[in-house]
Amino acid sequence: MEIMGLSVAQFFTALFSIVMIDLVLAGDNAIIIGLACRNLPKSVQMKGIVLGTAGAIVIRILATIAVVWLLQIPGLRLGGGILLVYIAFKLLTKQDNHENIEAKDSLLSAVLTIIVADAIMGLDNILAVAGASHGSYILVIVGLLISIPIMVFGSTLIIKLTDRFPIIIDIGAAIIAYTAGSMITEEPLLHNIFVNPVLKYGLIILIIAGVLIIGKRRIISRAACK
């Protein structure tokens, strides 16, 4: 049995990966939305959040579909996979700075701020979702639509949960690293090398382990220097 050209296991694994990627990368969205809308009157704050998030989602869907198409070009899947390894590492170790996002006191300005800031800062999310989609445009749209209520109503909760349970970030980084490894091993130019499943999954496991181990060492080293 297949769904959208994928086996049932592939479909639900990809959908789970897309939702998890959006979950662990939702912190930026929450901060963007909160900062942009904090000066709005209470009566229109929710409208600003909903409209801004909806606009950002539309832009993100279009951008992700474009990236899915581009990843079909030989060599770009390899490059995208390598970039995702860096993104997974950055997720573990980054210290975000959102001070340059201004609060807006008009609904239109707040909505535009959310859309523009999300488009600029959402490259990691776009690339990760595109890589996890197995080339399915519908899966991209379904996964991102599922993310809308998460981004609107769940972002603050996610931030609190990741503060309380840092392992959520580790799981997210591991999923992105797995996606990166899958993209690299599915690169058409390297197809003959990774026909052997031992080599394929060995590299994927190596990438996941490398991201987690090096990322944790970087965090410990940074903490020791303070």
Kinemage of the C-alpha trace (Angstrom):
@kinemage 1
@onewidth
@group {chain A} dominant
@subgroup {mainchain}
@vectorlist {calphas} color= white
{ca met a 1} P 0.000 0.000 0.000
{ca glu a 2} L 1.290 3.439 -0.937
{ca ile a 3} L 0.363 7.011 -0.023
{ca met a 4} L 1.390 9.720 -2.522
{ca gly a 5} L 3.961 7.372 -4.068
{ca leu a 6} L 5.515 6.491 -0.692
{ca ser a 7} L 5.106 3.365 1.390
{ca val a 8} L 2.921 3.803 4.483
{ca ala a 9} L 6.019 3.633 6.701
{ca gln a 10} L 7.894 6.206 4.583
{ca phe a 11} L 4.887 8.551 4.523
{ca phe a 12} L 4.277 8.578 8.264
{ca thr a 13} L 8.006 8.688 9.054
{ca ala a 14} L 8.377 11.713 6.768
{ca leu a 15} L 5.254 13.391 8.208
{ca phe a 16} L 6.505 12.789 11.767
{ca ser a 17} L 9.916 14.198 10.827
{ca ile a 18} L 8.373 17.334 9.287
{ca val a 19} L 6.183 17.996 12.346
{ca met a 20} L 9.097 17.367 14.739
{ca ile a 21} L 11.367 19.668 12.712
{ca asp a 22} L 8.727 22.398 12.947
{ca leu a 23} L 8.340 21.733 16.668
{ca val a 24} L 12.007 22.044 17.548
{ca leu a 25} L 12.524 25.036 15.264
{ca ala a 26} L 9.370 26.813 16.490
{ca gly a 27} L 11.269 28.858 19.058
{ca asp a 28} L 12.301 31.436 16.458
{ca asn a 29} L 8.702 31.764 15.296
{ca ala a 30} L 7.464 32.281 18.843
{ca ile a 31} L 10.050 34.986 19.495
{ca ile a 32} L 9.385 36.729 16.169
{ca ile a 33} L 5.611 36.707 16.777
{ca gly a 34} L 5.925 37.801 20.390
{ca leu a 35} L 8.301 40.677 19.705
{ca ala a 36} L 6.434 41.923 16.647
{ca cys a 37} L 3.015 41.899 18.338
{ca arg a 38} L 3.809 42.903 21.898
{ca asn a 39} L 2.917 46.581 21.374
{ca leu a 40} L -0.376 45.882 19.603
{ca pro a 41} L -3.613 46.574 21.497
{ca lys a 42} L -4.782 43.469 23.327
{ca ser a 43} L -7.927 43.407 21.188
{ca val a 44} L -5.975 42.827 17.957
{ca gln a 45} L -2.947 40.877 19.213
{ca met a 46} L -4.461 37.487 18.324
{ca lys a 47} L -5.451 38.806 14.892
{ca gly a 48} L -1.865 39.967 14.334
{ca ile a 49} L -0.515 36.580 15.433
{ca val a 50} L -2.923 34.623 13.196
{ca leu a 51} L -2.504 36.839 10.104
{ca gly a 52} L 1.269 37.059 10.481
{ca thr a 53} L 1.617 33.322 10.981
{ca ala a 54} L -0.712 32.564 8.036
{ca gly a 55} L 1.313 34.857 5.758
{ca ala a 56} L 4.570 33.315 6.951
{ca ile a 57} L 3.203 29.795 6.332
{ca val a 58} L 2.148 30.649 2.761
{ca ile a 59} L 5.605 32.059 1.989
{ca arg a 60} L 7.226 29.054 3.641
{ca ile a 61} L 5.133 26.550 1.662
{ca leu a 62} L 6.032 28.247 -1.638
{ca ala a 63} L 9.719 28.461 -0.690
{ca thr a 64} L 9.803 24.830 0.449
{ca ile a 65} L 8.150 23.605 -2.760
{ca ala a 66} L 10.790 25.548 -4.720
{ca val a 67} L 13.558 23.900 -2.666
{ca val a 68} L 12.003 20.431 -3.156
{ca trp a 69} L 12.140 21.035 -6.923
{ca leu a 70} L 15.719 22.321 -6.776
{ca leu a 71} L 16.837 19.257 -4.790
{ca gln a 72} L 16.001 17.132 -7.827
{ca ile a 73} L 18.977 18.703 -9.641
{ca pro a 74} L 22.045 16.396 -9.386
{ca gly a 75} L 24.508 17.578 -6.758
{ca leu a 76} L 22.137 19.875 -4.868
{ca arg a 77} L 20.841 17.101 -2.609
{ca leu a 78} L 24.427 16.462 -1.507
{ca gly a 79} L 24.983 20.166 -0.874
{ca gly a 80} L 21.670 20.456 0.969
{ca gly a 81} L 22.528 17.456 3.130
{ca ile a 82} L 25.898 18.933 4.107
{ca leu a 83} L 24.204 22.253 4.949
{ca leu a 84} L 21.655 20.395 7.089
{ca val a 85} L 24.484 18.800 9.083
{ca tyr a 86} L 25.599 22.332 9.960
{ca ile a 87} L 22.009 23.352 10.777
{ca ala a 88} L 21.616 20.380 13.144
{ca phe a 89} L 24.891 21.321 14.837
{ca lys a 90} L 23.797 24.960 15.068
{ca leu a 91} L 20.489 23.934 16.660
{ca leu a 92} L 22.409 22.323 19.523
{ca thr a 93} L 24.892 25.137 20.059
{ca lys a 94} L 23.406 28.408 18.815
{ca gln a 95} L 22.650 31.416 20.963
{ca asp a 96} L 19.907 33.367 19.240
{ca asn a 97} L 19.903 37.119 19.096
{ca his a 98} L 16.549 38.630 18.246
{ca glu a 99} L 17.197 42.136 19.498
{ca asn a 100} L 16.922 43.572 15.982
{ca ile a 101} L 13.249 42.592 15.669
{ca glu a 102} L 11.204 45.657 16.498
{ca ala a 103} L 7.851 45.675 18.207
{ca lys a 104} L 5.193 47.219 15.980
{ca asp a 105} L 2.174 49.216 17.112
{ca ser a 106} L 0.049 48.778 13.976
{ca leu a 107} L -1.518 45.533 12.807
{ca leu a 108} L -0.190 45.747 9.225
{ca ser a 109} L 3.366 46.569 10.364
{ca ala a 110} L 3.345 43.696 12.863
{ca val a 111} L 2.069 41.223 10.246
{ca leu a 112} L 4.663 42.338 7.679
{ca thr a 113} L 7.421 42.126 10.306
{ca ile a 114} L 6.451 38.539 11.151
{ca ile a 115} L 6.344 37.485 7.469
{ca val a 116} L 9.658 39.129 6.499
{ca ala a 117} L 11.540 38.015 9.626
{ca asp a 118} L 10.233 34.454 9.293
{ca ala a 119} L 11.247 34.318 5.618
{ca ile a 120} L 14.775 35.489 6.451
{ca met a 121} L 15.245 33.308 9.527
{ca gly a 122} L 13.339 30.238 8.271
{ca leu a 123} L 15.923 28.839 5.824
{ca asp a 124} L 16.863 26.051 8.217
{ca asn a 125} L 13.225 25.007 8.562
{ca ile a 126} L 12.591 25.181 4.806
{ca leu a 127} L 15.633 23.079 3.930
{ca ala a 128} L 14.971 20.518 6.671
{ca val a 129} L 11.311 20.075 5.689
{ca ala a 130} L 12.209 19.845 1.990
{ca gly a 131} L 14.775 17.149 2.757
{ca ala a 132} L 12.326 15.164 4.898
{ca ser a 133} L 9.534 15.262 2.307
{ca his a 134} L 11.039 12.704 -0.140
{ca gly a 135} L 10.154 15.051 -2.992
{ca ser a 136} L 6.407 15.071 -2.212
{ca tyr a 137} L 4.877 18.542 -2.569
{ca ile a 138} L 1.634 17.419 -0.918
{ca leu a 139} L 3.553 16.062 2.074
{ca val a 140} L 5.276 19.440 2.420
{ca ile a 141} L 1.921 21.240 2.468
{ca val a 142} L 0.276 18.741 4.849
{ca gly a 143} L 3.225 18.858 7.247
{ca leu a 144} L 3.376 22.651 7.291
{ca leu a 145} L -0.419 22.994 7.657
{ca ile a 146} L -0.239 20.732 10.710
{ca ser a 147} L 2.367 23.171 12.033
{ca ile a 148} L 0.034 26.194 11.919
{ca pro a 149} L -1.766 25.533 15.224
{ca ile a 150} L 1.570 24.506 16.725
{ca met a 151} L 3.160 27.819 15.711
{ca val a 152} L 0.149 29.945 16.750
{ca phe a 153} L -0.807 28.337 20.031
{ca gly a 154} L 2.048 26.042 21.005
{ca ser a 155} L 5.261 28.021 20.515
{ca thr a 156} L 5.385 29.417 24.048
{ca leu a 157} L 4.750 25.952 25.483
{ca ile a 158} L 7.511 24.512 23.301
{ca ile a 159} L 9.989 27.107 24.575
{ca lys a 160} L 9.083 26.223 28.181
{ca leu a 161} L 9.370 22.503 27.466
{ca thr a 162} L 12.771 22.819 25.787
{ca asp a 163} L 13.985 24.866 28.774
{ca arg a 164} L 12.745 22.185 31.147
{ca phe a 165} L 13.623 19.162 28.990
{ca pro a 166} L 16.704 20.045 26.877
{ca ile a 167} L 16.678 16.522 25.422
{ca ile a 168} L 13.902 17.738 23.073
{ca ile a 169} L 16.557 19.844 21.312
{ca asp a 170} L 18.817 16.794 21.102
{ca ile a 171} L 16.005 14.755 19.533
{ca gly a 172} L 15.297 17.542 17.041
{ca ala a 173} L 18.967 17.850 16.112
{ca ala a 174} L 19.163 14.061 15.662
{ca ile a 175} L 16.124 14.100 13.330
{ca ile a 176} L 17.642 16.894 11.242
{ca ala a 177} L 20.984 15.033 11.169
{ca tyr a 178} L 19.120 11.877 10.055
{ca thr a 179} L 17.450 13.883 7.282
{ca ala a 180} L 20.863 15.252 6.273
{ca gly a 181} L 22.338 11.750 6.115
{ca ser a 182} L 19.381 10.508 4.077
{ca met a 183} L 19.766 13.392 1.605
{ca ile a 184} L 23.494 12.713 1.174
{ca thr a 185} L 23.057 8.958 0.690
{ca glu a 186} L 20.162 9.495 -1.754
{ca glu a 187} L 22.182 11.890 -3.928
{ca pro a 188} L 22.023 10.506 -7.510
{ca leu a 189} L 25.721 11.235 -8.079
{ca leu a 190} L 26.598 8.960 -5.132
{ca his a 191} L 23.985 6.272 -5.830
{ca asn a 192} L 26.525 3.556 -6.664
{ca ile a 193} L 28.421 4.131 -3.418
{ca phe a 194} L 25.419 3.825 -1.107
{ca val a 195} L 23.628 0.894 -2.750
{ca asn a 196} L 25.009 -1.155 0.150
{ca pro a 197} L 22.639 -0.508 3.112
{ca val a 198} L 25.507 -1.015 5.567
{ca leu a 199} L 27.357 1.943 4.056
{ca lys a 200} L 24.168 4.003 3.787
{ca tyr a 201} L 22.953 3.585 7.353
{ca gly a 202} L 26.502 3.522 8.708
{ca leu a 203} L 27.058 7.046 7.345
{ca ile a 204} L 23.682 8.230 8.665
{ca ile a 205} L 24.469 6.907 12.155
{ca leu a 206} L 27.947 8.470 11.972
{ca ile a 207} L 26.461 11.872 11.058
{ca ile a 208} L 23.896 11.722 13.893
{ca ala a 209} L 26.536 10.667 16.425
{ca gly a 210} L 28.995 13.288 15.175
{ca val a 211} L 26.474 16.135 15.448
{ca leu a 212} L 25.408 15.149 18.961
{ca ile a 213} L 28.896 14.429 20.326
{ca ile a 214} L 30.657 17.443 18.782
{ca gly a 215} L 27.708 19.697 19.616
{ca lys a 216} L 27.698 18.625 23.264
{ca arg a 217} L 31.459 19.073 23.510
{ca arg a 218} L 31.094 22.576 22.075
{ca ile a 219} L 28.461 23.436 24.690
{ca ile a 220} L 30.603 22.069 27.530
{ca ser a 221} L 33.681 23.920 26.225
{ca arg a 222} L 31.734 27.187 25.932
{ca ala a 223} L 30.352 26.786 29.477
{ca ala a 224} L 33.842 26.128 30.843
{ca cys a 225} L 35.167 29.345 29.271
{ca lys a 226} L 32.553 31.512 31.011
